[in-house]
Amino acid sequence: MKNTVKLLALAAAMTVASAASAQQEAGTWLGTLGANKITPKVDSGNVSAPALPNTKTDVGSDTQPRFAIAYMLTDNVSAELDLGLPYKHSLYGAGSIQGTGKLATAEVLPPTAFIQYRFFKPDAVVRPYVGLGFTYAMFQKERGSGQLTAILNTGATSGATFKLDDKAAVSFQLGGTVKINEKWFLDASVIKTKLKTKAHYSTGQVQDVRLDPLAVNVSVGYSFKGW
C-alpha cells in the first residue's frame, strides 16, 4: 500500500512538473519584445511621362523595435499581433537614374495579424512555427528632395512632393522559440510580405512600386496566463 501511495505521489509530482513546464499550452499569452529589420526587395515600375525613360526607384532598409502579443488558441495553434514603431526608409534612384543618391524618405507602419501553427508539444524546449498573416501598410511623412524635383523633369519651380497608397498585403512567417525557463523564451522569425503600392507625385506623374519586404527579427519573450 505504501509503495502504491509513493507511486501515485511521484506520478502526481511529475504531472505537476509537466504542467508547469508547458510554456505554450492552450490559454497561454506570449509577449515578445525585440528588434526587427525590414529590407524591401524592390521591383520598380517607371515614373510616367514626362521623365527620363526607365526612371525607377530603390528603397533602403530600416531597423526598429518590435512588440508582438500572441494567444495560444490550442496547444499548437496561436493568433499573433505584431506591432512597433514606424519604419523610415530612404528612396534612391534606380534604372537610368542609378547613382543619383537619396531622392526622398517615407515612413511606413505595418501592423500584422498572424495565425500560426507551432510544432511539437507545449513543453518542448524548441518549437518551430509557421504563420500566415494579414498586413496593412500605412505610409506617412513622405518627403522629397531637390534631386527628386529635377528628375521628374516637369520644369516645376517648387519642390515636388509625393504620396504612397496605403495597402493590404499577405505575409508569410517562419520562426521558432527556445525556452529559457518556465516563463522566458527567445523568439526569432523571418517574414515575407507581398506588397505593392503606387506613388502619386505632385507633378501629376505616378509610379507603381512592388516592395515585397523581408523582415528578420529577434526577440525575448515572456509567457503568462490571464491578465
N, C-alpha and C positions, 0 to 999 in steps of 0.2 A: 504493500500500500504506500509506504514511504517513497519507494522508487517511482511509483506512478505519479505521486504528487510532485516529486522533483522533476520528472519528465514534463509534466504539464506546466510547471513553473518555468522551466527552460524554454518550452515552446512559446509560452506567453511572452517571455522576455525577448525572444527572437522576433516574434510578431511585432512587438512594440518598436524594437530597433529598426526593423524593416520599414514600418510605417513612418518612423521619424526620418529615415533617410530618403523617403520618396519625395524628393525635392520638387518634382514637376508632375505630380499626380493631378487628377481632375479636381477642380475647385481652387487651384493654386494660382496666385498672381505672381508675375515675373516682371520686375522693373530693372531696366538697364540704362547705364549712362556711359558714354564713351565718345570717340571721335570718328567722324565719317568723312571720307574723301570722295568727291564726285568728279569724275572725268568724262566730259561729253565725248562721244565718238561721232564726230560731225560729218554729215553728208549734206553739203550746202547746195542750194539752188542758186541761180544767178539773180542779181539785182535787175529789176525790169528797166527798160529804157526810159530816159537817156542815161546810160552808164557804159563804161568800157566793157566790151564783151568778156564773158567769163569772170565777172566780178563776184567773188564768193566770200564766205565768212568762215573763220575757225573760232573755236571757243576754248578758253583755258579752264583748268581745274580749280577747285577750292575745297578747303577742309574746314569743317565746323563741328561743334558739339552735337551729339545726337542723343535723344532720350526716347526710349520705347517702353511701352507697357503691354504685357501680354496676359491673357487669361486662359488657363487650361480647361477647355470645354470637356475633354475626356483625357484619359491618360496619354493619348497620342496626338490629339487634335487641339490646336490652340488658335486664338484670334489675337493679332498684334496690331498696335497702332504706333507708327514711327513719327516722331515729331522732332523739332530742332529749330535752330536759328536760320534766317535766310542765307543762302549761298551767294557770294558775289563773284561773278565771272567776268573776265576780260574778253572782249571780242577783237579778233585780229583779221587782217586782210588775208585772203587765200585766192587761189586761181591766178588770174592775170595781175592781181594786186598783192601777191605774196611779198612779204618783206616791208610792207608799209607801216608796220608797227601796230600799236594798240589804237583801235578806232573808236571803241566805246566800252561801257561797262553796263551790266544789268544784274539785278538780284532776282533770285527765284526761291520760293518757299514751296517744297514738295511733300506735304503730308501724305502718308501712305498707309493703307489698311491691308493687312495680310490675313489669309487663312493658311495655317501651317500644319504640316504633318511631321511629328517628331518620332524618330525611330528608337527602338529598344524600350526597355522598361523605365518607369519613372525614377527608380533609384540607381540607374546606370550612371557611372562616372562621366562617360562621354555620350552625348546624344546629338547625332547629326539631324538636320531637319531641312525640309524644302518648303517653299511658300509661294503662293500665287496672290498677287495684290493689285489694288486699285490706287493709282497715284493721281493727284490733281495738282498740277504745276501752276503756281501763281507768280507771274512776273511783275516786277516793280522797280522803280528808281532807274529806269533806262536813261543813260546819259551818253551823248555823242561827243565827238571831238572835232577840231578844225579839219583833221585829215578825213573824217567821215564826210563832212560837207564838200570837200574838194573832190572826193571820189565819186560822190553821187552825180557830179557833173551836170548840174542844172543851172549854173550861173547865179545861184542864190547868194545874197549878200549877208544873210543872217545864218547862224549856226543851225544845222539840221538836227532834228530830234527824231525819235522813233518809239514805237510801242510794239511789244511782243504779245501775241494772243495767249491767254490762259488756256491750258489744255488738260484733258483727262488722258490717262495712259495706263497700260497694263505693265506690271512689274513682276519679275521672276526672282526668287530668292533661294540661295543655297548657303547653309550655315551650320553651326554646331555650337554646343555648350560643353564646358568642362567643369565639373563640380569641384569646388574648393573645400567646402564643408556643408553642413546641413542647410545653411541659408544662402551662402555666397557662391557665385559661379562666374566663370569667364564666358563671354559670348563673342563670336565673330561671324560675319556673313558677307556675302557678295550679292549685290542686287543689280539686275539689268532691267532698265526701263525703256520701252519702245515709245519714244516721244518725238512728235513733230509739231512745229509751230510756224507762225508766219510773222515776219517783221513788216510793219507799216511805217514808212518814212514820211516825215512832214513835207517832203518834196513831192509826194504823190506816188512814189515808187514802192514796190513790195518785193519781198524775198521769202521763199519757202526754205526752212532750215530743219533738217532732221538731226536731232541732238543725240538720241539713244544713249543716255549717260550710263556709265558703270560706276557703282558705289561700292567702296570697300570700307568696312567698319570693324572696330574692336571695342568691346565694352566690358565693364564689370557689372554683374547683375546680383539682385537680391530677391529671394522668393519668400512669399508670405501668404497666409490665408486670412480672408476677411480684411476689413479696413481698420 
